[in-house]
Amino acid sequence: MEVQEIIQKLKPQIIEQLNLEEVKPEDINTDAPLFGDGLGLDSIDALELIVLLEKHYNLKIQDPKNAKDIFRSVKTMAEYIAANSK
């Protein structure tokens, strides 16, 4: 799967997984930070994103230290999925 294609699927999945009822996929900037100033996610949301990767893409994050880089933005998540999907 291409990164752009994954991004299109990932935004609605993030909204659904995190119950972000007020947010639309087009409201999420692909390069904006998911945590802090961007989407404003917290550590509980990070756990939900890990569940999302396992459920939709059958991926497990082996080293939790890498999670910060993987979950930096929707784009970095999509790049991780593209690089690690079979």
C-alpha positions in Angstrom: 0.0 0.0 0.0 1.2 3.5 -0.8 1.7 6.1 2.0 -0.9 8.4 0.5 -3.5 5.6 0.4 -2.8 4.6 4.0 -3.2 8.2 5.1 -6.7 8.3 3.5 -7.6 5.2 5.5 -5.8 6.1 8.7 -7.5 9.4 9.4 -11.1 8.0 9.7 -9.7 5.0 11.7 -8.0 7.4 14.1 -11.3 9.4 14.5 -13.2 6.2 15.1 -10.7 4.6 17.5 -10.4 7.7 19.6 -14.1 8.7 19.4 -13.2 12.1 18.1 -16.8 12.9 17.1 -16.2 16.6 16.4 -13.3 15.9 14.0 -13.5 15.1 10.3 -10.7 13.5 8.3 -10.0 16.7 6.4 -9.6 18.5 9.8 -6.5 16.4 10.5 -3.3 17.9 9.1 -1.2 15.0 7.8 2.0 16.5 9.1 0.7 18.1 12.3 1.7 16.6 15.6 -0.8 14.1 17.0 0.2 15.0 20.6 0.5 18.4 22.2 -0.3 21.3 20.0 -1.6 19.4 17.0 -4.5 17.0 17.6 -3.9 17.3 21.3 -3.8 13.5 22.1 -2.5 12.1 25.4 -0.9 8.9 26.7 -4.3 7.1 26.8 -4.8 7.9 23.2 -1.3 6.5 22.4 -2.5 3.2 23.8 -5.5 3.4 21.5 -3.3 4.1 18.5 -1.3 0.9 19.4 -4.6 -1.0 19.4 -5.5 0.5 16.0 -2.2 -0.6 14.5 -2.7 -4.2 15.8 -6.4 -4.4 14.8 -6.2 -2.9 11.3 -2.7 -3.5 10.2 -1.6 -6.5 12.3 1.5 -4.5 13.5 3.0 -4.5 16.9 5.4 -1.9 18.1 8.3 -3.9 19.4 10.2 -1.1 21.1 8.0 1.4 23.0 10.8 4.0 22.6 10.0 4.0 18.9 6.3 4.9 19.5 7.1 8.6 19.9 8.6 8.7 16.4 5.9 6.5 14.9 3.0 8.5 16.4 4.5 11.9 15.6 2.0 12.6 12.9 -0.5 10.8 10.6 2.2 10.8 7.9 4.8 9.1 10.2 2.2 6.5 11.2 1.4 5.8 7.5 5.1 5.6 6.7 5.6 3.0 9.5 2.6 1.0 8.3 3.9 1.1 4.7 7.4 0.0 5.7 6.3 -2.8 8.0 3.1 -4.2 6.4 3.4 -7.5 4.6 
